[in-house]
Each structure stands twice: as C-alpha cells, then as structure tokens.
Amino acid sequence: MPKQEWKPGTMVYPVPAAMISCGTMDQPNIITIAWTGTICTAPAMTYISLRKERYSYDLIKHTGSFVINLTTKSLVKATDFCGVKSGRDIDKFKHLDLTAIPSSFTNTPMIAESPVNIECKITQVIELGSHDMFLAEVLGITIEESLIDASGKFRLDLAEPIAYCHGAYYTLGDQLGTFGYSIRKKSKKKKKPYKQPRLK
C-alpha cells in the first residue's frame, strides 16, 4: 500500500474536544482544548497543554486549578466558540447561556451543562515549546445522574460525546467491541448426549 512521508507534526487523532473552565466564580472563563488526556491511574492524573499567550493561561496558573468538562453533540457550538473567542473580550458563560456552578474541591467553577466535570489541581508546569503542559491530580469527578442506568452503569454514550479530528468535530460511531473482547473465549454450548432411538 503506497504511503507518503510528512514532516513531524500533531497527527494523533481523534482527540477530545474538552471545555476547560478556569478562573473563579467571580471571574469565570472557558477555553476549548484538544491536548488533554489521562496520564496516571493511581493517583488519578491528567494534563492540559496551553499556549502562554492564551488568556486562560494566567488564570489557570494563578489559581493552580482547572476543570475538564466533557463535551457533547448539544454543546458542539459552544465548544467551538470557546476555542476561537478570547475571554479577554467576552464573558463566554453569559454569551453562551452556560451555567457556572461551584466545584467541591477547588474555587474553579464547573459547567453545569457538561455531563462530566473533572476537578484538577496542578502539580507541575512543564515548558515544552509552543505549549506548556500543566500536569494535574484529579481531585473529584461530578457526573450527570440521568446517565446512570438501572444497573448502576454510567452511560456516557447516551450524552453523545464528541471528538475533534483534523479541524472538524465528530460524534462517535457504533461500538465495535468491549475491552478484552479480542482474547475472550467464546462460550461453548454443551452438546446434548446422543440418545439411540428406540426400536418400535
């Protein structure tokens, strides 16, 4: 199969399109970030990468915290808006009619309309080049109760989460498998013992 060689770049796609709330309840802001993800299980840790010139950079560095708010199909327009408009010029919560609610473990507000809010405390800032990476410990998670089914399972898929890929937003497609399905043994049905027919 023919292939092309390209210069080094950011090609790990798709990625999350997360709305990062920052600042305080008195001065809240939202920035959309794709460079985020899980980096450790115990303790639970995550990161965001941010350019120094962004308005949210100083807000996050000053408070030492941020909240990752997962995004959905119904939030896609707000998600895009918060990525292209600066909090220097506009109150994004008011403009988008989003609700800032207090967090449990930090002074940083959460977005009520997001199905999952991940409160994070910064542990380290690493200067990389175009971006600085904020390593953070997860202090708490708030989830939308309506997405918990009768068995107690959290069904984020029902909220229609979105991803970002090469300049476009996408909903997720059909489930192709579950973790470990590739090596899971198929259950064998027990064969009924052979019974010799009776002679009449």
C-alpha positions as a LaTeX table, in Angstrom:
\begin{tabular}{lrrr}
\hline
Residue & $x$ (\AA) & $y$ (\AA) & $z$ (\AA) \\
\hline
Met1 & 0.00 & 0.00 & 0.00 \\
Pro2 & 1.62 & 3.33 & $-1.08$ \\
Lys3 & 2.46 & 5.82 & 1.70 \\
Gln4 & 3.80 & 9.37 & 1.98 \\
Glu5 & 6.31 & 10.80 & 4.43 \\
Trp6 & 5.32 & 14.07 & 6.13 \\
Lys7 & 7.31 & 16.37 & 8.39 \\
Pro8 & 6.83 & 15.96 & 12.17 \\
Gly9 & 3.50 & 17.27 & 13.40 \\
Thr10 & 0.48 & 16.62 & 15.58 \\
Met11 & $-1.12$ & 13.58 & 13.98 \\
Val12 & $-2.54$ & 11.63 & 16.92 \\
Tyr13 & $-6.24$ & 11.89 & 16.10 \\
Pro14 & $-9.07$ & 11.83 & 17.03 \\
Val15 & $-8.64$ & 13.71 & 20.30 \\
Pro16 & $-11.05$ & 15.04 & 22.93 \\
Ala17 & $-12.69$ & 18.42 & 22.44 \\
Ala18 & $-12.83$ & 19.41 & 26.11 \\
Met19 & $-14.12$ & 22.65 & 27.56 \\
Ile20 & $-11.74$ & 23.73 & 30.32 \\
Ser21 & $-13.30$ & 26.02 & 32.88 \\
Cys22 & $-10.88$ & 28.20 & 34.79 \\
Gly23 & $-10.65$ & 31.30 & 36.94 \\
Thr24 & $-13.06$ & 31.78 & 39.84 \\
Met25 & $-16.82$ & 32.09 & 40.30 \\
Asp26 & $-16.32$ & 35.88 & 40.20 \\
Gln27 & $-14.16$ & 35.72 & 37.08 \\
Pro28 & $-15.01$ & 32.50 & 35.22 \\
Asn29 & $-13.74$ & 31.58 & 31.79 \\
Ile30 & $-13.83$ & 28.65 & 29.37 \\
Ile31 & $-11.22$ & 27.56 & 26.86 \\
Thr32 & $-11.58$ & 24.60 & 24.49 \\
Ile33 & $-8.59$ & 22.28 & 24.42 \\
Ala34 & $-7.77$ & 19.16 & 22.42 \\
Trp35 & $-4.43$ & 18.43 & 24.09 \\
Thr36 & $-5.64$ & 16.60 & 27.20 \\
Gly37 & $-5.88$ & 13.04 & 28.44 \\
Thr38 & $-5.18$ & 10.51 & 31.17 \\
Ile39 & $-1.57$ & 10.03 & 32.26 \\
Cys40 & $-1.82$ & 8.02 & 35.51 \\
Thr41 & $-4.34$ & 5.85 & 37.34 \\
Ala42 & $-3.07$ & 5.94 & 40.92 \\
Pro43 & $-3.06$ & 8.76 & 41.75 \\
Ala44 & $-5.54$ & 9.76 & 39.07 \\
Met45 & $-3.74$ & 12.34 & 36.94 \\
Thr46 & $-4.36$ & 14.25 & 33.74 \\
Tyr47 & $-2.89$ & 17.16 & 31.79 \\
Ile48 & $-3.69$ & 20.05 & 29.51 \\
Ser49 & $-1.29$ & 21.81 & 27.15 \\
Leu50 & $-1.73$ & 25.52 & 26.60 \\
Arg51 & $-0.01$ & 28.38 & 24.79 \\
Lys52 & 1.34 & 31.10 & 27.11 \\
Glu53 & $-0.36$ & 33.87 & 25.15 \\
Arg54 & $-3.85$ & 32.47 & 25.79 \\
Tyr55 & $-5.98$ & 34.45 & 28.25 \\
Ser56 & $-6.73$ & 31.30 & 30.27 \\
Tyr57 & $-3.03$ & 30.56 & 30.80 \\
Asp58 & $-2.56$ & 33.13 & 33.57 \\
Leu59 & $-5.96$ & 32.33 & 35.13 \\
Ile60 & $-5.04$ & 28.66 & 35.43 \\
Lys61 & $-1.53$ & 29.35 & 36.67 \\
His62 & $-2.81$ & 31.84 & 39.27 \\
Thr63 & $-5.49$ & 29.57 & 40.78 \\
Gly64 & $-3.48$ & 26.37 & 40.37 \\
Ser65 & $-6.57$ & 24.50 & 39.21 \\
Phe66 & $-8.92$ & 23.87 & 36.30 \\
Val67 & $-11.92$ & 21.70 & 35.46 \\
Ile68 & $-12.14$ & 19.44 & 32.41 \\
Asn69 & $-15.75$ & 19.49 & 31.20 \\
Leu70 & $-16.53$ & 16.75 & 28.67 \\
Thr71 & $-18.46$ & 17.87 & 25.63 \\
Thr72 & $-21.45$ & 16.52 & 23.73 \\
Lys73 & $-23.33$ & 16.95 & 20.48 \\
Ser74 & $-25.60$ & 19.53 & 22.09 \\
Leu75 & $-22.53$ & 21.51 & 23.24 \\
Val76 & $-20.63$ & 21.42 & 19.94 \\
Lys77 & $-21.34$ & 25.06 & 19.00 \\
Ala78 & $-20.31$ & 26.26 & 22.46 \\
Thr79 & $-17.24$ & 24.04 & 22.28 \\
Asp80 & $-16.12$ & 25.65 & 19.03 \\
Phe81 & $-16.93$ & 29.18 & 20.22 \\
Cys82 & $-14.83$ & 28.77 & 23.37 \\
Gly83 & $-11.90$ & 27.67 & 21.23 \\
Val84 & $-11.89$ & 30.65 & 18.88 \\
Lys85 & $-13.07$ & 33.54 & 21.09 \\
Ser86 & $-10.98$ & 35.04 & 23.89 \\
Gly87 & $-12.19$ & 35.57 & 27.44 \\
Arg88 & $-10.41$ & 38.93 & 27.32 \\
Asp89 & $-13.19$ & 40.22 & 25.08 \\
Ile90 & $-16.32$ & 38.37 & 26.17 \\
Asp91 & $-17.93$ & 36.56 & 29.10 \\
Lys92 & $-18.38$ & 33.16 & 27.49 \\
Phe93 & $-20.70$ & 31.81 & 30.19 \\
Lys94 & $-23.15$ & 34.69 & 29.69 \\
His95 & $-22.83$ & 34.79 & 25.91 \\
Leu96 & $-23.47$ & 31.05 & 25.54 \\
Asp97 & $-26.07$ & 30.87 & 28.32 \\
Leu98 & $-23.98$ & 28.31 & 30.19 \\
Thr99 & $-24.18$ & 27.85 & 33.94 \\
Ala100 & $-21.13$ & 28.22 & 36.18 \\
Ile101 & $-21.53$ & 26.12 & 39.32 \\
Pro102 & $-19.17$ & 25.81 & 42.30 \\
Ser103 & $-16.73$ & 22.92 & 42.44 \\
Ser104 & $-16.35$ & 20.74 & 45.51 \\
Phe105 & $-12.55$ & 20.78 & 45.83 \\
Thr106 & $-11.36$ & 24.00 & 44.14 \\
Asn107 & $-12.51$ & 27.58 & 43.62 \\
Thr108 & $-12.74$ & 26.98 & 39.87 \\
Pro109 & $-16.31$ & 26.78 & 38.50 \\
Met110 & $-17.71$ & 23.81 & 36.60 \\
Ile111 & $-20.03$ & 23.88 & 33.57 \\
Ala112 & $-23.43$ & 22.57 & 34.67 \\
Glu113 & $-24.43$ & 21.58 & 31.13 \\
Ser114 & $-21.47$ & 19.18 & 30.78 \\
Pro115 & $-22.21$ & 15.52 & 31.68 \\
Val116 & $-18.81$ & 15.04 & 33.33 \\
Asn117 & $-16.78$ & 17.58 & 35.29 \\
Ile118 & $-13.23$ & 16.63 & 36.34 \\
Glu119 & $-11.71$ & 18.86 & 39.02 \\
Cys120 & $-7.94$ & 19.14 & 38.74 \\
Lys121 & $-5.17$ & 20.58 & 40.90 \\
Ile122 & $-1.92$ & 21.47 & 39.13 \\
Thr123 & 1.15 & 19.62 & 40.39 \\
Gln124 & 3.71 & 20.72 & 37.81 \\
Val125 & 4.11 & 23.00 & 34.79 \\
Ile126 & 6.49 & 21.84 & 32.07 \\
Glu127 & 7.66 & 24.26 & 29.39 \\
Leu128 & 7.74 & 22.37 & 26.09 \\
Gly129 & 7.97 & 24.97 & 23.32 \\
Ser130 & 4.83 & 26.29 & 21.67 \\
His131 & 2.83 & 24.95 & 24.64 \\
Asp132 & 3.29 & 24.49 & 28.37 \\
Met133 & 1.97 & 21.29 & 29.88 \\
Phe134 & 0.01 & 21.52 & 33.13 \\
Leu135 & 0.22 & 18.19 & 34.94 \\
Ala136 & $-2.60$ & 17.83 & 37.43 \\
Glu137 & $-4.07$ & 15.49 & 40.01 \\
Val138 & $-7.77$ & 14.69 & 39.73 \\
Leu139 & $-9.44$ & 15.76 & 42.99 \\
Gly140 & $-13.02$ & 14.84 & 42.16 \\
Ile141 & $-15.47$ & 13.96 & 39.41 \\
Thr142 & $-19.10$ & 15.05 & 39.06 \\
Ile143 & $-21.39$ & 13.16 & 36.69 \\
Glu144 & $-24.94$ & 13.65 & 35.45 \\
Glu145 & $-27.32$ & 11.31 & 37.26 \\
Ser146 & $-29.62$ & 10.87 & 34.26 \\
Leu147 & $-26.83$ & 8.95 & 32.51 \\
Ile148 & $-26.72$ & 6.19 & 35.14 \\
Asp149 & $-28.86$ & 3.24 & 34.04 \\
Ala150 & $-30.91$ & 0.85 & 36.19 \\
Ser151 & $-27.91$ & $-1.43$ & 36.73 \\
Gly152 & $-25.79$ & 1.47 & 38.04 \\
Lys153 & $-23.64$ & 1.69 & 34.90 \\
Phe154 & $-22.61$ & 5.15 & 33.71 \\
Arg155 & $-23.77$ & 5.55 & 30.10 \\
Leu156 & $-21.75$ & 8.47 & 28.71 \\
Asp157 & $-22.63$ & 7.25 & 25.22 \\
Leu158 & $-26.22$ & 8.41 & 25.79 \\
Ala159 & $-24.94$ & 12.01 & 26.06 \\
Glu160 & $-23.48$ & 11.73 & 22.53 \\
Pro161 & $-19.87$ & 12.73 & 23.28 \\
Ile162 & $-17.85$ & 14.38 & 20.53 \\
Ala163 & $-14.25$ & 14.21 & 19.33 \\
Tyr164 & $-12.03$ & 16.50 & 17.26 \\
Cys165 & $-10.18$ & 15.29 & 14.17 \\
His166 & $-8.16$ & 17.42 & 11.72 \\
Gly167 & $-10.20$ & 20.59 & 12.15 \\
Ala168 & $-13.65$ & 19.01 & 12.45 \\
Tyr169 & $-15.94$ & 17.78 & 15.22 \\
Tyr170 & $-17.46$ & 14.30 & 15.12 \\
Thr171 & $-19.87$ & 12.24 & 17.13 \\
Leu172 & $-18.75$ & 8.72 & 17.98 \\
Gly173 & $-19.90$ & 5.81 & 15.83 \\
Asp174 & $-21.04$ & 2.26 & 16.50 \\
Gln175 & $-19.48$ & 0.19 & 19.26 \\
Leu176 & $-17.03$ & $-2.26$ & 17.70 \\
Gly177 & $-16.16$ & $-4.26$ & 20.78 \\
Thr178 & $-15.51$ & $-4.06$ & 24.50 \\
Phe179 & $-12.21$ & $-4.12$ & 26.40 \\
Gly180 & $-10.60$ & $-7.58$ & 26.07 \\
Tyr181 & $-13.09$ & $-8.90$ & 23.51 \\
Ser182 & $-10.29$ & $-9.91$ & 21.13 \\
Ile183 & $-8.99$ & $-12.59$ & 23.50 \\
Arg184 & $-12.21$ & $-13.54$ & 25.23 \\
Lys185 & $-13.09$ & $-17.18$ & 24.78 \\
Lys186 & $-16.42$ & $-17.90$ & 23.25 \\
Ser187 & $-18.77$ & $-19.79$ & 25.48 \\
Lys188 & $-19.25$ & $-23.34$ & 24.29 \\
Lys189 & $-22.75$ & $-24.69$ & 24.33 \\
Lys190 & $-22.95$ & $-28.09$ & 25.92 \\
Lys191 & $-23.92$ & $-30.75$ & 23.44 \\
Lys192 & $-26.79$ & $-32.94$ & 24.43 \\
Pro193 & $-25.74$ & $-36.56$ & 24.85 \\
Tyr194 & $-26.63$ & $-38.77$ & 21.92 \\
Lys195 & $-29.61$ & $-40.98$ & 22.54 \\
Gln196 & $-30.08$ & $-44.06$ & 20.43 \\
Pro197 & $-33.60$ & $-44.15$ & 19.05 \\
Arg198 & $-35.80$ & $-46.86$ & 20.47 \\
Leu199 & $-36.97$ & $-49.60$ & 18.19 \\
Lys200 & $-40.71$ & $-49.97$ & 18.00 \\
\hline
\end{tabular}
